[in-house]
Amino acid sequence: MRVVVLGATGNVGTALLHRLQRARTAGEVDSIVGVSRRGPERPGAPFEDVEWHRIDVRDPDAGPRLAQVMRGADAVVDLVWVIRPNRVRGFLRSINVEGNRTVFQAVAQSGVPHLVYASSIGAYGQGSKTHLVDESHPTTGTPTSHYGAQKAEVEGLLNDFERENPGVLVTRLRPGLIFGARPAPEIKDYFIGDLIPARLLTWLLAVGRLPVLPFPAGIRFQAVSSPDMAEAYWQVVRQRAPGAFNVAADPVLDAQTMGQLLGARRYLELPVQVFKALAAATYAARLQPTDPGWVDMAAVVPIMSTAKIRETVGWKETLTSQQAVRELLDHFSGAEGLGNFKHRSSSPLE
């Protein structure tokens, strides 16, 4: 089996390369191809046996070059996405929407039999925070969130691709937030920036140091670790599983479970608008890089049922959602981050 991974230097991309190498050792994969805008910062270790290609999906010749790289592949895993700079929406769209359109066209041109696309819980429209929704929930996104709106738009492009290319097996994974130790410094940089120094933030979030946890009222969210997400991608590739799959670890996270995780003496639920106003003010003042659309999205996306992926391919998490978050919090001040893959083509949440 030959597997091509686009966005291979991101959070999930690096985790997936590790998983594919294990599959190669086991004789299940013959060759692994990594594609990204800039490739690894240093050639070789830790992925000496990965065939690397540097392709920017915005380039005029990206389509033909991608099609050439994809020829002969059994599966393409499309992890192409960026979330920053938030303020340059045209740049985001050129990669997230138009770039993925180019990827889909290259898949069709190259004759790849299986396309696996990295969607997200962010693609879903408003839904219940108390009742689990399955993969049939509308993918209308959150209009005020560039991330949610663009994820929903690309789902529409993928629907068109499926209709026009019935011979291609299409799989889309819709994970919750993807956390882990290795991408922690990047995630801190992407969402908190320099507003709070990394070492101070790590100290504050250590178990038992936070006397009160302020938390947006009614917010519940889901998370999964990077290696467990990579396992989900590998299983749908290995088993050629079609359709959409929600992916998240248990338990669902809220004020109570996050308070337990942090060892906070108590938690204080405040209106979501308080957090949105704080995000808007600090974003406008350029104190941190997270625009208020992220708060909007967190407030409206549903809680997903993950029964389908568990029953269809036998996926299960090795880390709970709380353990995935704990790994993230404990490594905000890490020096290495994604290490060899300093120049990433996909976001740390992808």
C-alpha positions in Angstrom: 0.0 0.0 0.0 1.2 3.5 -0.9 -0.1 6.3 1.2 0.3 10.0 0.4 -0.2 12.5 3.3 -0.7 16.1 2.5 -0.1 18.6 5.3 2.4 16.0 6.6 4.4 18.4 8.9 1.4 19.4 11.1 0.2 18.0 14.4 -1.8 15.0 13.0 0.5 14.8 10.0 3.6 13.9 12.0 1.6 11.6 14.3 0.2 9.8 11.2 3.7 9.4 9.7 4.7 7.7 12.9 1.7 5.4 12.7 2.3 4.6 9.0 5.9 3.7 9.8 4.7 1.2 12.3 2.4 -0.2 9.6 5.3 -0.3 7.2 7.4 -2.3 9.7 4.4 -4.7 10.0 4.3 -5.1 6.2 1.0 -3.3 5.7 2.4 -0.2 4.0 5.0 -0.3 1.2 5.7 3.4 0.8 4.9 6.7 2.6 4.8 10.0 0.8 4.8 13.3 2.7 3.7 16.6 1.1 3.9 20.0 2.6 4.6 23.6 1.7 8.2 23.6 3.0 8.8 20.1 4.1 10.8 19.2 7.2 13.2 21.8 8.4 16.0 19.2 8.3 16.0 16.2 5.9 16.2 12.7 7.2 15.5 11.9 10.9 13.0 11.0 12.2 11.4 10.0 8.9 14.3 8.8 6.7 12.1 6.5 4.7 9.4 9.1 3.8 9.4 10.4 0.3 9.1 14.1 0.6 7.7 16.7 -1.8 7.5 20.4 -1.2 4.3 21.7 -2.9 2.4 24.9 -2.1 -1.3 24.3 -3.0 -1.5 28.0 -4.0 1.0 27.7 -6.8 -0.3 27.7 -10.4 1.4 24.4 -11.1 0.3 22.8 -7.8 -2.5 20.7 -9.4 -0.3 18.9 -12.0 2.5 18.4 -9.5 0.1 16.9 -6.9 -1.4 14.6 -9.5 2.0 13.4 -10.4 2.9 12.7 -6.8 -0.4 10.9 -6.2 -0.2 8.6 -9.2 0.0 5.0 -8.0 -1.1 5.8 -4.5 -3.7 3.6 -2.8 -4.9 6.4 -0.6 -4.4 10.2 -0.1 -4.9 11.7 3.3 -5.7 15.4 2.9 -4.7 17.4 6.1 -4.1 20.7 4.3 -5.3 23.6 6.5 -4.0 26.8 8.2 -5.6 28.8 10.9 -3.2 31.8 11.1 -2.8 34.6 10.5 -6.5 35.2 11.4 -6.3 38.8 10.2 -5.4 37.8 6.6 -8.6 36.0 5.6 -7.6 35.9 1.9 -4.5 33.9 2.7 -6.6 31.5 4.8 -9.1 31.0 2.0 -6.4 30.5 -0.6 -5.2 27.4 1.2 -8.2 26.1 3.1 -10.8 26.4 0.4 -9.0 27.0 -3.0 -6.1 24.8 -2.0 -8.3 21.9 -1.0 -10.2 22.3 -4.3 -6.9 21.9 -6.1 -6.2 18.8 -4.0 -9.5 17.2 -4.9 -9.0 17.9 -8.6 -5.6 16.3 -8.4 -7.0 13.2 -6.8 -9.5 12.9 -9.6 -6.8 13.4 -12.3 -4.4 10.9 -10.8 -6.9 8.1 -10.4 -6.4 7.6 -6.6 -9.1 5.2 -5.4 -9.4 6.5 -1.8 -9.5 10.1 -0.6 -9.5 10.8 3.2 -10.2 14.4 4.1 -9.6 16.1 7.5 -12.9 17.8 8.3 -13.8 18.9 11.8 -16.5 19.3 14.4 -16.3 22.9 13.4 -18.0 22.0 10.1 -21.2 21.3 12.0 -23.9 23.9 12.4 -25.6 24.7 15.7 -26.5 21.7 17.7 -27.3 20.2 21.1 -24.8 20.4 24.0 -26.7 17.7 25.9 -27.8 15.1 23.2 -25.3 13.4 21.0 -25.6 14.0 17.3 -24.4 11.6 14.6 -22.8 12.3 11.2 -26.0 13.3 9.6 -26.1 16.6 11.5 -26.0 19.6 9.0 -22.5 20.8 8.1 -23.4 24.5 7.9 -20.6 25.8 10.1 -20.5 28.9 12.2 -20.9 32.0 10.0 -18.9 34.2 12.4 -16.0 31.8 12.6 -13.6 31.7 9.6 -12.6 28.2 10.7 -16.1 26.8 10.9 -17.4 28.6 7.8 -14.5 27.4 5.7 -14.7 23.8 7.0 -18.4 23.8 6.0 -17.6 25.2 2.6 -15.0 22.6 1.9 -17.5 19.9 2.9 -19.7 21.3 0.2 -16.8 21.0 -2.3 -16.3 17.4 -1.2 -20.0 16.7 -1.8 -19.5 17.9 -5.4 -16.4 15.9 -5.8 -18.2 12.7 -4.7 -21.0 13.3 -7.2 -18.6 13.9 -10.0 -16.2 11.1 -9.1 -18.4 8.1 -8.1 -15.4 5.7 -8.5 -13.4 7.4 -5.7 -14.0 6.2 -2.2 -14.4 9.3 0.0 -13.9 9.4 3.8 -14.1 12.4 6.0 -13.2 12.5 9.6 -14.7 15.1 11.9 -12.7 15.2 15.1 -13.0 17.4 18.2 -10.0 19.4 19.4 -6.8 17.5 18.8 -4.3 17.9 21.6 -1.0 16.4 22.7 2.4 17.0 24.2 4.4 17.6 21.0 2.2 20.3 19.4 1.6 22.1 22.8 4.1 25.0 22.2 2.6 25.7 18.8 -1.0 25.5 20.1 -0.1 27.9 22.9 1.5 30.2 20.3 -1.5 30.0 17.9 -4.2 30.7 20.5 -2.6 32.6 23.4 0.5 34.2 21.8 2.5 36.3 24.2 -0.4 37.4 26.3 0.7 35.0 29.1 4.3 33.7 29.1 4.5 29.9 28.5 6.2 29.0 31.8 3.8 31.1 33.9 0.8 29.6 32.1 2.2 26.1 32.7 2.7 26.9 36.4 -0.8 28.4 36.7 -2.4 25.3 35.1 -0.6 22.8 37.2 -2.8 20.5 39.2 -4.0 22.2 42.4 -2.6 25.7 41.7 -5.8 27.2 40.3 -8.1 28.3 43.1 -11.0 29.2 40.8 -11.6 28.2 37.2 -13.6 30.7 35.2 -15.5 28.9 32.5 -18.1 29.9 29.9 -21.6 28.8 31.0 -23.1 26.0 28.9 -19.9 25.2 27.0 -19.2 21.5 26.5 -16.5 20.3 24.1 -14.7 17.2 23.0 -11.0 16.4 22.5 -8.8 13.6 21.3 -5.0 13.0 21.4 -2.9 13.3 18.3 -1.7 9.7 18.3 -5.3 8.5 18.7 -6.4 10.7 15.9 -3.6 9.2 13.7 -4.9 5.8 14.6 -8.4 6.8 13.3 -6.9 7.9 10.0 -4.9 4.7 9.7 -7.9 2.5 10.4 -10.1 4.1 7.8 -7.3 3.9 5.3 -6.5 0.3 6.1 -10.1 -0.9 6.1 -11.2 1.4 3.2 -14.1 2.7 5.3 -16.3 5.2 3.4 -18.4 8.1 4.7 -18.1 10.5 7.6 -16.9 9.7 11.0 -17.0 11.7 14.2 -13.9 11.2 16.4 -13.4 12.1 20.0 -12.4 10.6 23.3 -14.5 10.3 26.4 -15.5 12.1 28.6 -17.1 15.2 27.2 -15.4 18.2 28.8 -17.2 21.0 30.7 -16.7 23.2 33.7 -16.8 20.2 36.1 -14.5 17.9 34.2 -12.0 20.7 33.5 -12.1 21.7 37.2 -11.3 18.1 38.2 -8.5 18.0 35.7 -6.9 21.2 37.0 -7.6 20.4 40.7 -9.4 23.7 41.0 -11.1 24.3 44.3 -14.2 25.5 42.5 -15.3 26.7 39.1 -17.1 29.8 38.2 -19.4 29.7 35.2 -19.8 33.1 33.5 -21.9 34.1 30.4 -20.3 33.2 27.1 -20.5 36.9 26.1 -18.0 37.8 28.8 -15.4 35.5 27.2 -16.3 36.7 23.8 -16.0 40.4 24.8 -12.6 39.6 26.4 -11.4 37.8 23.3 -12.6 40.7 21.1 -10.9 43.3 23.2 -7.5 41.6 23.5 -7.6 40.6 19.8 -8.4 44.1 18.7 -5.5 45.3 20.9 -3.2 42.7 19.3 -2.4 41.2 22.7 -3.3 37.7 21.5 -4.1 36.0 18.1 -7.5 34.4 18.8 -10.5 36.3 17.3 -13.9 36.1 18.9 -15.3 33.8 16.2 -13.6 30.9 18.0 -15.8 31.6 21.0 -18.9 31.7 18.8 -18.0 28.3 17.3 -17.3 26.7 20.7 -20.7 27.9 21.9 -22.8 26.4 19.0 -21.1 23.2 17.8 -22.9 20.1 19.0 -21.7 17.2 21.1 -20.9 14.3 18.7 -21.7 10.6 19.0 -18.6 8.6 18.1 -20.4 5.2 17.9 -19.9 4.9 14.2 -16.1 4.9 14.0 -15.9 2.6 17.1 -18.3 0.1 15.5 -17.2 0.4 11.9 -13.4 0.1 12.2 -13.0 -0.7 15.9 -11.3 2.5 16.8 -10.9 3.4 20.5 -8.9 6.0 22.4 -5.8 5.1 24.4 -6.0 8.5 26.2 -9.1 10.0 27.7 -10.0 13.6 26.7 -8.8 14.8 30.1 -5.4 13.1 29.6 -5.1 14.6 26.1 -5.7 18.1 27.6 -3.4 17.4 30.5 -0.5 16.5 28.1 -1.2 19.8 26.3 -1.2 21.9 29.5 1.9 20.3 30.8 4.0 21.0 27.7 3.1 24.6 26.9 6.6 25.7 27.8 8.3 22.8 25.9 11.3 23.8 23.9 11.0 21.5 20.9 7.3 21.4 19.9 7.0 19.7 16.5 10.8 19.8 16.4 12.1 18.9 13.0 8.9 20.1 11.4 9.3 23.8 12.2 7.6 24.9 9.0 4.2 23.4 9.0 1.6 23.3 6.2 -1.3 22.5 8.5 -2.5 23.9 11.8 -1.6 22.4 15.1 -5.2 21.4 15.5 -5.3 19.4 12.3 
